[in-house]
């Protein structure tokens, strides 16, 4: 059983195949596990926010406020990370 995730924050950029895969993964997580909030930030729409948080590699995924992954990851990897934070 996965403990609740308060927030998943995903930084993506346009025309990024890896970003699309990550978005699909987090949608599966949101559908199958308890996730309070899923926020997607597109670099093209909000580059200043990305800079403020120091995100320069896309996709970047934060779980419960902590950087969890750069690039692709599996549902299982997200589960393991969420258990630690």
Order of alpha helices (4+ residues) and beta strands (2+ residues): beta-alpha-beta-alpha-beta-beta-alpha
